[in-house]
Amino acid sequence: MVPAPRIPALEPPYDPEIARTLERMMGGSGREPLLLFRVVAHNPNVLDKFRSSGSYLLNFGTIDPIEREIVIDRTCARCRSEYEWGVHVTVYGRRVGLSDEQIRATVLGTAESPEWTERQATLIRLADELHDTGGASDDLWAQLQAGWSAAQLVELLALVGQYHTVAYFTNALRLPLEAYAQHFPRESRQTGRRTERNLGSS
């Protein structure tokens, strides 16, 4: 049986304002809102802030979509948020051009993995250093400044921060995966030494 989240998701009929927010968060697709959104909706103010920050980064940001998804997927993998990783690689990953090998490498690879270009490897390093140290080394920052504008650097930091927050929600609430979402590659759900080295501790 699929375990229930620690806080039950709201079920329709929703309060009209919550219904409007959920519809906007789903892009007017008519699809059932994500479980994550329906749980966060217990606090409409948090839901609205969640919507506005996520909407900007996904729809109005200036980071190239494939680079954005590399940062998001790696961040979710490092935080062990299988829920959010699974949604993103299914809905966005292949659509923006990530190969199956690159998607796998967001979980099991490193910045040195052959799947990444030098530029993409810099983004993996950023996600990893922020996760591991809460900052970015001078060497890494010099590489970032050479490839991205000041506005984009702020956006990259916001992306990593946003998806750390998302991971806190999905992990602490113990959200089961959406029915359509991809699971982590098999090795990432084992407890072997290789997995621990690649993912680190969350």
C-alpha positions in Angstrom: 0.0 0.0 0.0 1.1 3.6 -0.7 1.6 5.4 2.6 -0.4 8.4 3.3 1.4 11.8 3.8 1.7 13.0 7.4 -0.8 15.8 6.7 -3.7 14.7 4.5 -4.1 16.6 1.2 -7.1 18.9 0.8 -9.9 17.3 -1.3 -12.4 19.1 -3.5 -14.5 21.1 -3.3 -11.8 23.6 -2.4 -12.2 27.1 -1.0 -12.7 29.4 -4.1 -9.4 31.3 -3.5 -7.4 28.1 -2.9 -9.0 26.6 -6.0 -7.9 29.6 -8.1 -4.3 29.3 -6.7 -4.2 25.6 -7.4 -5.4 26.1 -10.9 -2.8 28.7 -11.6 -0.1 26.4 -10.1 -1.1 23.7 -12.6 -1.0 26.1 -15.5 -4.7 25.9 -16.2 -4.2 22.3 -17.4 -7.3 21.0 -15.8 -5.3 18.2 -14.2 -5.6 17.3 -10.5 -3.2 19.5 -8.5 -0.1 17.9 -7.3 -0.3 16.2 -3.9 2.4 18.6 -2.6 0.3 21.6 -3.5 -2.8 20.2 -1.9 -1.0 19.5 1.3 0.7 23.0 1.4 -2.8 24.4 0.7 -3.6 23.9 4.4 -1.9 27.3 4.7 -3.1 29.5 1.9 -0.6 32.2 2.6 2.3 29.8 2.3 0.7 28.3 -0.8 0.5 31.7 -2.5 4.2 32.5 -1.8 5.1 29.0 -3.0 3.2 29.6 -6.2 4.7 33.0 -6.9 8.4 32.0 -6.4 8.1 28.7 -8.2 6.1 30.3 -11.1 8.8 33.0 -11.6 11.7 30.5 -11.6 10.0 28.0 -14.0 8.2 30.4 -16.3 9.9 33.7 -16.3 13.5 33.0 -15.4 16.5 33.6 -17.6 18.4 30.4 -17.1 18.4 28.1 -20.1 15.7 25.4 -19.5 18.1 22.4 -19.7 20.5 24.1 -17.3 17.6 25.0 -15.0 16.5 21.4 -14.9 20.0 20.1 -14.2 20.2 22.3 -11.2 16.7 21.4 -10.0 17.2 17.6 -10.5 20.6 17.5 -8.9 19.3 19.5 -5.9 16.4 17.2 -5.5 18.6 14.2 -5.8 21.1 15.5 -3.2 18.2 16.2 -0.8 16.8 12.7 -1.6 13.5 14.1 -2.6 12.4 11.3 -4.9 8.9 12.9 -5.1 10.0 16.2 -6.6 12.8 14.7 -8.7 10.3 12.2 -10.2 7.9 15.0 -11.1 10.6 17.1 -12.7 12.3 14.5 -14.8 8.9 13.2 -16.0 7.3 16.5 -16.8 10.3 18.7 -17.8 13.5 16.7 -18.1 13.2 15.0 -21.4 11.1 17.8 -22.8 14.0 20.3 -22.4 16.5 17.9 -23.8 18.0 15.8 -21.0 19.0 12.3 -22.1 18.3 9.2 -20.1 22.0 9.0 -19.2 22.0 12.6 -17.9 18.8 12.1 -15.9 20.5 9.1 -14.3 23.6 11.1 -13.6 21.7 13.7 -11.7 21.3 11.0 -9.1 24.2 8.7 -9.4 26.9 10.8 -11.1 29.3 13.5 -10.1 30.5 16.7 -11.7 33.2 14.6 -13.4 30.7 12.2 -15.1 31.1 12.1 -18.9 27.4 12.9 -19.4 28.1 16.6 -18.6 29.7 19.3 -20.7 32.1 21.5 -18.8 29.4 24.2 -18.4 26.9 21.7 -17.1 29.5 20.2 -14.7 29.8 23.7 -13.2 26.1 23.6 -12.4 26.4 20.2 -10.7 29.3 21.6 -8.6 27.1 24.5 -7.6 24.3 22.3 -6.5 26.7 20.0 -4.6 28.7 22.8 -2.9 25.6 24.6 -1.8 24.2 21.4 -0.4 27.4 20.3 1.3 28.7 23.6 2.6 25.9 26.2 2.3 28.2 28.3 0.1 30.3 28.3 -3.1 34.1 28.2 -3.2 36.1 31.0 -4.9 37.2 28.7 -7.7 33.7 27.7 -8.5 32.4 31.3 -8.2 35.0 32.4 -10.8 33.7 29.7 -13.2 30.2 30.8 -12.6 30.9 34.5 -13.2 32.6 33.6 -16.5 29.5 31.9 -17.8 26.5 33.6 -16.3 25.4 37.2 -15.6 25.0 38.6 -12.1 21.2 38.4 -12.5 21.5 34.8 -13.5 23.8 33.9 -10.6 21.1 35.3 -8.2 18.6 33.1 -10.1 20.7 30.0 -9.8 21.1 30.5 -6.0 17.3 31.0 -5.8 16.7 27.8 -7.7 18.8 25.7 -5.4 17.2 27.4 -2.3 13.7 26.9 -3.7 14.2 23.2 -4.3 15.8 22.7 -0.9 12.6 24.1 0.5 10.5 21.9 -1.7 12.6 18.9 -0.5 11.9 19.8 3.1 8.2 19.7 2.4 8.2 16.4 0.4 10.5 14.6 2.8 9.2 15.8 6.1 5.6 15.3 5.0 6.5 11.8 3.6 4.7 12.4 0.3 4.2 9.3 -1.8 5.2 9.7 -5.5 2.7 10.9 -8.0 1.4 7.9 -10.0 3.1 9.1 -13.2 6.4 10.2 -11.7 9.7 8.4 -12.3 11.5 6.7 -9.4 15.2 7.2 -8.6 17.5 4.9 -10.5 17.5 1.6 -8.7 21.0 2.0 -7.3 20.1 5.2 -5.6 17.5 3.5 -3.4 20.1 1.0 -2.1 22.4 1.7 0.9 25.6 0.7 -0.8 28.8 2.7 -0.5 28.6 4.0 -4.1 25.2 5.6 -3.5 26.4 7.3 -0.3 29.4 8.7 -2.0 27.4 10.2 -4.9 24.4 11.5 -3.0 26.1 12.5 0.3 24.0 13.0 3.4 20.9 15.1 3.4 
